[in-house]
Amino acid sequence: MDYDLIIIGAGPAGLSFALSLRDSGLRIAVIDRLSRDELADPPEDGRDIALTHLSRRIMQQHGSWQRIGDEHIAPIRRAEVVDGDSPYALHFDTPDDGSDGLGFLVANFRIRRAIHDEFMTLDDGFSLMADSPVSRVHSDDSAAHVTLQNGEQLNAALVVAADTRFSQSRRQMGIAADTVEFGRSAIVCEMAHEQDHHHTAFECFHYGRTLAILPMPGRVSSIVVTAPADQVDDIVDMAAEDFARDIEQRLKQRLGAMELIGKRHVYPLVAVHARRFYARRFALIGDAAVGMHPVTAHGFNLGLSGQDLLAEGLLAVLRSGTDIADPAVLHRYQRRHMLSTRPLYHGTNAIVGLFTDDAFPVTLARKAVLRLSNHLPPVKWAIRQQLMAKRHLSSLLPI
Ligand SMILES: Cc1cc2nc3c(=O)[nH]c(=O)nc-3n(C[C@H](O)[C@H](O)[C@H](O)COP(=O)(O)OP(=O)(O)OC[C@H]3O[C@@H](n4cnc5c(N)ncnc54)[C@H](O)[C@@H]3O)c2cc1C
């Protein structure tokens, strides 16, 4: 074997998985098609990521959280959901149990940089192969084989893929995936504003468009507009001042005068859930396993929790001296991770369906959903627990 483990994809999920295996003694290669410079200093991509308590804990254990810098982390203390022009809001506050927020917002490029920098402190057992697109993955009973675009072949006991929601290796390993194309895109950017956001996140389901406002450090918010794909060019081509006036108006001036900072970035919305998370000597993590619609802000949180569950399984099998690609271990990872991913994936897609369909009975149903969720304490408690996610769901069940 060239390596014990090859990780395809040096994105935040792939590198976090390597960090989880820091003390494993395994020889691990992480391979990415991007250049060393792009991996070390990722460009600003407009994405600001809402992280749960569990994600913060995992990143703290890795040492990557400490590298972000407190001044770049914004707590979310309250979340509000409003429908159409109605002033009625479903709201969630930080519980009175010593929690320092419902969650935390950090720019994606800062997360990527922090995880990369921490990875670079790992010892000689870990290597990062940049500028190395993978062209083929296959496996047999004795090893998994990775072929690079330059023709080089590498073998390992196990290959783990974190190579985007459009994962080529997932397809090559014969793993089917359910895909939803929403026909909509997210336009993301940051905006400065006159009034304080009071660390409140808003989700406004306006007719035709949805608008999320997420509190960043200072008087700055992350703006996520989702709109039908055929309207996206018009929104992105609007002059910065017109765009700012439009957002101010949609927010009914609650943040005062607003100003666009930097670029507007566009992400076509596609959600993907792999039907299996493993094959022979192969496993999926990150978006390659589950790529979420961003409205519920679960994508990277699931990526972090999934890699943590898989690493836990591998560390246990290493202690017992068995093959790290033992199907029983990979199967257990799949069962534990799917316990969270399936309900969140289908629940998120159902929310998107409900809140982007503007037909009359549906708009009535969503008003009812907001009021019911506000007035039924167990429902509200369950949603807030899910938002905060302090521990793995599977740790609460005998799995
Ligand atoms: C607008 C938006 C908002 C979001 N907001 C949130 C949020 O609030 N909270 C949250 O938890 N998540 C959020 N997400 C999701 C989050 O950004 C993703 O889940 C996360 O970035 C995925 O990380 P990853 O490492 O799995 O994949 P990626 O970041 O896609 O990395 C994959 C890596 O694999 C490499 N690669 C691919 N193919 C090959 C190949 N053939 N050979 C070699 N290398 C390859 C790529 O170069 C890349 O570096 C959001 C996403 C979007 C689009």
The ligand as an SDF file (V2000), in Angstrom:
LIG
                    3D

 53 58  0  0  0  0  0  0  0  0999 V2000
  -24.8330   29.8030   -0.3260 C   0  0  0  0  0  0  0  0  0  0  0  0
  -24.4360   28.7130    0.6220 C   0  0  0  0  0  0  0  0  0  0  0  0
  -24.6050   28.9050    1.9880 C   0  0  0  0  0  0  0  0  0  0  0  0
  -24.2610   27.8950    2.8710 C   0  0  0  0  0  0  0  0  0  0  0  0
  -24.4860   28.0970    4.2130 N   0  0  0  0  0  0  0  0  0  0  0  0
  -24.2070   27.1220    5.0800 C   0  0  0  0  0  0  0  0  0  0  0  0
  -24.4600   27.2960    6.4890 C   0  0  0  0  0  0  0  0  0  0  0  0
  -24.9220   28.3500    6.9290 O   0  0  0  0  0  0  0  0  0  0  0  0
  -24.1630   26.2630    7.3290 N   0  0  0  0  0  0  0  0  0  0  0  0
  -23.6390   25.0950    6.8820 C   0  0  0  0  0  0  0  0  0  0  0  0
  -23.3960   24.1980    7.6950 O   0  0  0  0  0  0  0  0  0  0  0  0
  -23.3900   24.9010    5.5680 N   0  0  0  0  0  0  0  0  0  0  0  0
  -23.6630   25.8790    4.6570 C   0  0  0  0  0  0  0  0  0  0  0  0
  -23.3980   25.6840    3.3330 N   0  0  0  0  0  0  0  0  0  0  0  0
  -22.8200   24.3940    2.8950 C   0  0  0  0  0  0  0  0  0  0  0  0
  -21.2800   24.3450    2.9840 C   0  0  0  0  0  0  0  0  0  0  0  0
  -20.7170   25.4450    2.3030 O   0  0  0  0  0  0  0  0  0  0  0  0
  -20.8050   23.0210    2.3760 C   0  0  0  0  0  0  0  0  0  0  0  0
  -21.4910   21.9710    3.0100 O   0  0  0  0  0  0  0  0  0  0  0  0
  -19.3050   22.7790    2.5660 C   0  0  0  0  0  0  0  0  0  0  0  0
  -18.5440   23.8230    2.0330 O   0  0  0  0  0  0  0  0  0  0  0  0
  -18.9040   21.4780    1.8440 C   0  0  0  0  0  0  0  0  0  0  0  0
  -17.5720   21.1430    2.1490 O   0  0  0  0  0  0  0  0  0  0  0  0
  -16.9080   19.8520    1.4780 P   0  0  0  0  0  0  0  0  0  0  0  0
  -15.5070   19.8120    2.0050 O   0  0  0  0  0  0  0  0  0  0  0  0
  -17.7590   18.6670    1.6160 O   0  0  0  0  0  0  0  0  0  0  0  0
  -16.9060   20.1570   -0.0930 O   0  0  0  0  0  0  0  0  0  0  0  0
  -16.1980   21.3110   -0.9750 P   0  0  0  0  0  0  0  0  0  0  0  0
  -16.0050   22.5510   -0.1650 O   0  0  0  0  0  0  0  0  0  0  0  0
  -17.0240   21.3660   -2.1850 O   0  0  0  0  0  0  0  0  0  0  0  0
  -14.7440   20.7330   -1.2880 O   0  0  0  0  0  0  0  0  0  0  0  0
  -14.5460   19.6580   -2.1740 C   0  0  0  0  0  0  0  0  0  0  0  0
  -13.0810   19.6220   -2.5930 C   0  0  0  0  0  0  0  0  0  0  0  0
  -12.9110   18.4880   -3.4590 O   0  0  0  0  0  0  0  0  0  0  0  0
  -12.0410   18.8730   -4.5200 C   0  0  0  0  0  0  0  0  0  0  0  0
  -12.2930   17.9610   -5.6570 N   0  0  0  0  0  0  0  0  0  0  0  0
  -13.4660   17.7630   -6.3010 C   0  0  0  0  0  0  0  0  0  0  0  0
  -13.3250   16.8500   -7.2920 N   0  0  0  0  0  0  0  0  0  0  0  0
  -12.0120   16.4840   -7.2830 C   0  0  0  0  0  0  0  0  0  0  0  0
  -11.2430   15.5830   -8.0700 C   0  0  0  0  0  0  0  0  0  0  0  0
  -11.7730   14.8730   -9.0680 N   0  0  0  0  0  0  0  0  0  0  0  0
   -9.9270   15.4550   -7.8060 N   0  0  0  0  0  0  0  0  0  0  0  0
   -9.3440   16.1520   -6.7660 C   0  0  0  0  0  0  0  0  0  0  0  0
  -10.0350   17.0210   -5.9940 N   0  0  0  0  0  0  0  0  0  0  0  0
  -11.3500   17.1880   -6.2380 C   0  0  0  0  0  0  0  0  0  0  0  0
  -12.4180   20.3180   -4.8040 C   0  0  0  0  0  0  0  0  0  0  0  0
  -11.3670   21.0010   -5.4650 O   0  0  0  0  0  0  0  0  0  0  0  0
  -12.6620   20.8640   -3.3990 C   0  0  0  0  0  0  0  0  0  0  0  0
  -11.5100   21.4330   -2.8220 O   0  0  0  0  0  0  0  0  0  0  0  0
  -23.7290   26.6720    2.4090 C   0  0  0  0  0  0  0  0  0  0  0  0
  -23.5420   26.4680    1.0450 C   0  0  0  0  0  0  0  0  0  0  0  0
  -23.9010   27.4800    0.1470 C   0  0  0  0  0  0  0  0  0  0  0  0
  -23.7050   27.2600   -1.3300 C   0  0  0  0  0  0  0  0  0  0  0  0
  1  2  1  0
  2  3  1  0
  2 52  2  0
  3  4  2  0
  4  5  1  0
  4 50  1  0
  5  6  2  0
  6  7  1  0
  6 13  1  0
  7  8  2  0
  7  9  1  0
  9 10  1  0
 10 11  2  0
 10 12  1  0
 12 13  2  0
 13 14  1  0
 14 15  1  0
 14 50  1  0
 15 16  1  0
 16 17  1  0
 16 18  1  0
 18 19  1  0
 18 20  1  0
 20 21  1  0
 20 22  1  0
 22 23  1  0
 23 24  1  0
 24 25  2  0
 24 26  1  0
 24 27  1  0
 27 28  1  0
 28 29  2  0
 28 30  1  0
 28 31  1  0
 31 32  1  0
 32 33  1  0
 33 34  1  0
 33 48  1  0
 34 35  1  0
 35 36  1  0
 35 46  1  0
 36 37  1  0
 36 45  1  0
 37 38  2  0
 38 39  1  0
 39 40  1  0
 39 45  2  0
 40 41  1  0
 40 42  2  0
 42 43  1  0
 43 44  2  0
 44 45  1  0
 46 47  1  0
 46 48  1  0
 48 49  1  0
 50 51  2  0
 51 52  1  0
 52 53  1  0
M  END
$$$$
